[in-house]
Amino acid sequence: MSLTDLVELAKDNLIVTIVIGLLILFIIFRLNKAIHIHLGAKKYVRKSKKLRGKKYNGVRLGVLIKSKRKNGTNSYKKLRGRAKRMVKKYFNYKLEELPIITKYSYGKLYKVSHDRLIIFAKNKKRIVKKVRIKKGLNDLIDFTNKYECLDEMVLFLHNLPEAILEKQNYDVYVSEQDISIGYKIK
């Protein structure tokens, strides 16, 4: 078949040609959108890595809040004024950052990932509490209040993006409560 034969066939079957053309345009549009989402997430991951080192450093935050709470406590509700605002700001940033890193790490260039991040507390082999990142800030605060694990949660959230990017298992043990904080991608 030559090119002129194909043109004649397209003229004879105009409706079929239009439908095929629209399908091709739709596929190209979806691929373009997926590529832009993936590349945008890649750019965000690079920026967030710099921010984790400078502005939202969990290790530095842990040191700062140790002196800004009542003695012998390790929960959000026992923090004083400015420390509560700093922790809340840190948690909000992490709630924004972690889903994007999860989508980037578990997605592919032409396919957007729909996997969700779940943080859990595990007592030996039984999961005693789950926190879905989508639900947010109040669940994280309740988690730290219930198990008195604010320092461990801040450290866990600081190191979690690297573990997600490298697709490694990561957990932090809270000795006072005999639980471990971990994550799961579903």
N, C-alpha and C positions, 0 to 999 in steps of 0.2 A: 504494500500500500504506500502510495506516495502522499505527499502533503496535500495535494489537490483533492485526492480521494477522501482524506480525513475531513477537509473543509466541507465537502459536499455532504458527507455523512452527518456532520454537525448541523448543517443547514436543514437537512431533511428531518432530523430529530431534535428540534430546537428546545423542547421542554427538558429532555434528558440531558442535553448539553448544559442548560442553565442549572439544573439540580447538581450535576457533577461539579460545575464551577463553584457553586455555593459551598458544597462540601469541602472542596479543596481550600477555599478561602477560610472556612471555619477551622479546619485542621491547622492551617498556618497561623491563624490568630491564637489558637490555644497553645501551640508550641512556643510562640513568641511571648505570650503571657507567662508561661511556666519558666522560661529562661530568665525573664526579667525578675520574677519572684526569687528565683534561686540566686541570681547575681546580687540582688538587693540584700538578701539574707547574708550572703558571703561578705558584703561590705559592712553590714551591721555587726557581724561577728568580729571582724577586725577592729572596728571602733570600740566595741564592748570590751575587748581584751585590753585596750589601752585604758579605758575607764576603770576597769577592775583593778588595775595597778595604781591608779592615781586617786580618783574621786570615790569610788565604791570599793575600797579595800576592806574585806571582811576581817583580816587579821588585825589591822590597825583599829577597826571599829571595836573588836573584842577587847583590846587593851583599853580603849577609851571608856567603854561602858562599865568596866570592872569597878572603877572608883565612883561611879554615878548611880549606885544602887544600895539598898539596905544590906547590911552585912549578913553573910551566910545564905543569900538567895541567888537564884539563877533564873528568874522569870521576868517577862516583860512588865507585868503589873507592879513589880517592886522597883522599877527604874524611876529615876527622878527626871522631871521636866525636859531638858534639852536632850538627854540620852534617849528618851522615848521618841522624840521627833527624828533623831538620827537613825534609830533602828527602823522606824516606820518608813522613812525615806529609802533606806537600804532594801527593805522587804519589797517596797513598791517597784524599785528598779529591778530586783531579781524576778518579780512576777512578770515584768515586761520582757526581760532578757531571755529567760529560760525557754519559753515556748518557741521563740524564733531560733534559738540554737538547736532545739530538738528538731524542728522542721528542717533546718539546714543539714544537720548531721544525718538524719534518717531518711531524708528525701533524696531524690535523684534529679539530674538536670532536667529531664523532660516530665517528671512526675512529682507532684507536691505531696509531701507526707502528711497523713492525717493522724499520726501517732500522737498520743498525749502523755505528758509527764505526771507521774504520781509519786509523791513523797510519803513514806510510811514509817511507822515505828513498829519494830518487831521485837517481841519478847521471846527469846530462843527461836522457835520455828513458827510461832503464831503471830500474825499481824494484828496489832491492837488498835492502831489508828492510821487512817489514810487521809491525805490532804491532796486534793486535786488543785493544780496550779491555776486552772481557769477560775475557780471559785474565789481564791484570793487571800487577801490580807488578814481578814478576821480569823480564818481557819489556821493560818500560820501563827498568829498571836495566841489563839486558844491552845494550839499544840505546845508552844513554849511555856505557857502558863501551867498547863496540866502536868507536863512531865518535867518542869523546871530544867529546861535544856537550852536556854537562850544562847549561851556561848557556843555550845556544840552546833546549834542550828546555824548560827552566823558563819562559823567555820565550814560547815557542810555546804551551805549555799555559795560560799566563796570558791570552793574547789569543785563544785558540781559541774560548771560549764566545761571544764577541761576533761572531766570524766565522760561527759556526754559526747563531746567531740571525738574522743578516742574510743568511745563505745566500750568502756570498762565498767566493771562493777565497782561501786564505791559506797562505803557506809562509815558511820561514826558511832562509836560505842559511848553510851552515857552510863557511867558506872554507878552513880547514885540511884538511878531508876532501874538499872539492869535491863536496858533496852538498847537497841541499835537503830539509828536513823539511816534509811536507805532510799533508793529510788527505783522506779520501774517505768519503762516505756511501753504503753499499750496502744 
